[in-house]
Amino acid sequence: MNIRSLFKSKEERELEGILAELRANLENNYKSTAQAAREKLGERCETLYAEGRLKEAVYRKYKKLYEEYSLSMRNYHH
């Protein structure tokens, strides 16, 4: 665990884990599992924010990442 992760909330570490899963699947060209991880990131981000468990800035950061991955993956199909 690096020093920056010490200051992240449990929820932010959860989103980081999903993001790592997404990136690993993209690197290995596992498109369907990458899509599933992307969807999980978006859903979890929205849920945590709606429950008041994410700060506004953290929510915006992960929402932006979700949108960027959605755009770059828009032509991924099974």
C-alpha positions in Angstrom: 0.0 0.0 0.0 1.5 3.3 -1.0 1.2 6.6 1.0 -1.5 8.0 -1.2 -3.8 5.1 -0.7 -3.6 5.6 3.1 -5.6 8.8 2.7 -8.3 7.3 0.5 -11.6 6.3 1.8 -12.8 2.6 1.8 -15.2 3.6 -1.0 -12.5 5.2 -3.1 -10.2 2.2 -2.7 -13.2 0.1 -3.9 -13.5 2.2 -7.0 -9.8 2.0 -7.6 -10.0 -1.8 -7.5 -12.8 -1.8 -10.1 -10.7 0.6 -12.2 -7.7 -1.6 -11.9 -9.8 -4.6 -13.0 -11.1 -2.6 -16.0 -7.6 -1.6 -17.1 -6.2 -5.1 -16.7 -9.0 -6.5 -18.9 -8.4 -3.8 -21.5 -4.7 -4.6 -21.5 -5.4 -8.3 -22.0 -8.0 -7.5 -24.7 -10.9 -9.1 -22.7 -13.5 -6.8 -24.1 -16.6 -8.3 -22.6 -15.1 -8.4 -19.1 -13.8 -4.9 -19.6 -17.3 -3.7 -20.5 -18.6 -5.4 -17.3 -16.0 -3.7 -15.2 -16.8 -0.4 -16.8 -20.5 -0.8 -16.0 -19.7 -1.9 -12.5 -17.6 1.3 -12.0 -20.4 3.5 -13.2 -23.1 1.8 -11.1 -20.9 1.7 -8.0 -19.9 5.3 -8.3 -23.6 6.4 -8.6 -24.7 4.2 -5.7 -22.0 5.4 -3.3 -22.6 9.0 -4.2 -26.4 8.6 -3.8 -25.8 7.0 -0.4 -23.6 10.0 0.6 -20.5 7.9 0.9 -18.5 9.8 -1.7 -17.4 13.4 -1.6 -18.4 15.5 -4.6 -14.8 15.8 -5.9 -14.2 12.1 -5.7 -17.6 11.4 -7.4 -16.7 13.8 -10.2 -13.3 12.2 -10.7 -14.7 8.6 -11.1 -17.7 9.8 -13.1 -15.3 11.5 -15.5 -13.2 8.3 -15.8 -16.3 6.3 -16.4 -17.4 8.6 -19.1 -13.9 8.6 -20.8 -13.8 4.8 -20.8 -17.4 4.7 -22.1 -16.4 6.9 -25.0 -13.3 5.0 -25.8 -15.1 1.6 -25.5 -18.2 2.6 -27.4 -17.4 0.3 -30.4 -16.5 -2.7 -28.3 -18.9 -5.5 -29.1 -18.9 -9.3 -28.4 
